[in-house]
Amino acid sequence: MKIEVVDLFCGVGGLSAGFRHAGLNVLAGFDIDVSCKYAYERNINAKFVPTNVAELSGEEVAALYSPGATRVLVGCAPCQPFSMYTGRYRQNETAEDADKRWNLLRAFARIIEETKPEIVSMENVTRVAAHPAFESFVNRLKTAGYKVTYHKVRAQHYGVPQRRTRLVLFASLFGEVDLVEPTHLASPVTVREAIGSLPQINAGEAHPQDRLHQSRNLKETNLRRIRATREGGSWKDWDPSLHLDCHRKPGGKSFRAVYGRMKWDEPSPVITTQCLGIGNGRFGHPEQDRAISIREAAVLQSFPVDFEFVAPGERVNQLRLARQIGNAVPVKLGEAVARSIKLHIENREGVRAV
């Protein structure tokens, strides 16, 4: 049985990489961000199509699949609308503007209806499940004949060296898809196991053999702050002379993780798009006096250490890479999704899926 996969909102390819690691054939990825093209095509060995998914037709997607293949359509509609949603509109935002932020999820549903792949999967933040737009998405899939299930998944239970909880949805025309059993429930991968063997570097320095193993420079005051922070600690370790104004306010006491160091023998905190700055969370290296490097952020997202994000000769843009890495689906989580789909198909067909 031949399985073919198309990835919507693919970014640099975290989800696609997981499917490839599971042995499935990824045909193409679609994303509006053309800066992801090199990394996607180089590492996934599949076509990157720079397009706005909201303007994509199901006919274009369907044309990619081979006759007779079991067609899988996966994606992660950008999660910012879901994670920002609080039940209130943003300041000066109309109800119409707020509604537009859900267009990509609606576009995903439309493409599914037009393409009618045998299996669909979506990954997103957990709080999307509380919004009416998600309920509408699920109902549209059910109306189209899919059996829909979704799960709250802890990425560290599947080998991602990071505490990251996500929603994983499956929809299949064949029946209910079961999520594979956790592989690391009792022994999650730690920061030490993930990045402990990478070479030592200083703040503002890039390793000569891996230019992505570089961290942001720190001003003298912030160097003093990180030096005063113990492993697993935060600004609460500092002498009061190093405190910021916000720390002196009553509300500042709740910002426990900012300027913090990671712990060696635990998974990392969530790797965000701001993960290269020590002032944005617990993104300090456990013992070196710096924030984590671009490469370390990628490895903590379970990208292979040799994953190529930047073309030879291209300038390393730290902010862009942090955004791409922070927005990616962790590769090991993508692999768990792929293995679940593969097992679902094998159980139905009674033959090994490829």
NORKA-V904674 format. One record per backbone hydrogen bond with DSSP energy under -0.5 kcal/mol. NH is the residue of the N-H (numbers start at 0). CO is the residue of the C=O. If there is no record, write none. Layout:
NH,CO / NH,CO
//
This chain:
3,69 / 4,24 / 5,71 / 6,27 / 7,5 / 7,73 / 8,29 / 9,29 / 12,9 / 16,12 / 17,13 / 18,14 / 19,15 / 20,16 / 21,17 / 22,19 / 23,18 / 24,2 / 25,23 / 26,4 / 26,24 / 27,4 / 28,46 / 29,6 / 30,48 / 33,31 / 35,32 / 36,33 / 39,35 / 40,36 / 41,37 / 42,38 / 43,39 / 44,39 / 44,40 / 46,26 / 48,28 / 48,46 / 49,47 / 50,30 / 50,48 / 52,50 / 54,51 / 55,52 / 60,56 / 61,57 / 62,58 / 63,60 / 64,60 / 64,61 / 68,65 / 69,1 / 70,68 / 71,3 / 72,118 / 73,5 / 74,120 / 75,7 / 81,78 / 82,78 / 83,79 / 84,80 / 85,87 / 92,89 / 97,93 / 98,94 / 99,95 / 100,96 / 100,97 / 101,98 / 102,99 / 105,101 / 106,102 / 107,103 / 108,104 / 109,105 / 110,106 / 111,107 / 112,108 / 113,109 / 114,110 / 115,111 / 117,70 / 118,70 / 119,170 / 120,72 / 121,168 / 122,74 / 123,166 / 125,164 / 127,124 / 128,125 / 129,126 / 130,127 / 133,130 / 134,130 / 135,131 / 136,132 / 137,133 / 138,134 / 139,135 / 140,136 / 141,137 / 142,138 / 143,139 / 144,141 / 145,140 / 146,171 / 147,145 / 148,169 / 150,167 / 152,150 / 152,165 / 154,152 / 154,163 / 156,153 / 157,154 / 158,155 / 159,154 / 160,158 / 161,159 / 162,267 / 163,161 / 165,152 / 165,163 / 166,123 / 167,150 / 167,165 / 168,121 / 169,148 / 170,119 / 171,146 / 172,117 / 177,175 / 182,156 / 183,156 / 190,265 / 191,263 / 193,189 / 194,190 / 195,190 / 195,191 / 197,194 / 203,214 / 204,201 / 206,209 / 206,212 / 209,206 / 212,209 / 213,211 / 214,204 / 222,218 / 223,219 / 224,220 / 225,221 / 226,222 / 227,223 / 228,225 / 229,227 / 231,261 / 232,229 / 234,257 / 236,233 / 237,234 / 241,238 / 242,239 / 246,243 / 247,243 / 247,244 / 248,244 / 248,245 / 251,248 / 252,248 / 252,249 / 253,250 / 254,251 / 255,253 / 258,277 / 258,280 / 259,256 / 259,280 / 260,232 / 261,283 / 265,262 / 267,160 / 271,269 / 274,271 / 276,273 / 279,276 / 280,277 / 282,280 / 283,259 / 284,289 / 289,287 / 291,282 / 293,211 / 293,213 / 294,211 / 296,292 / 297,293 / 298,294 / 299,295 / 300,296 / 300,297 / 301,298 / 302,297 / 306,303 / 308,306 / 313,310 / 316,314 / 317,315 / 320,316 / 321,317 / 322,318 / 323,319 / 324,320 / 325,321 / 326,322 / 327,323 / 327,324 / 330,300 / 333,329 / 334,330 / 335,331 / 336,332 / 337,333 / 338,334 / 339,335 / 340,336 / 341,337 / 342,338 / 343,339 / 344,340 / 345,341 / 346,342 / 347,343 / 348,344 / 349,345 / 353,0
//
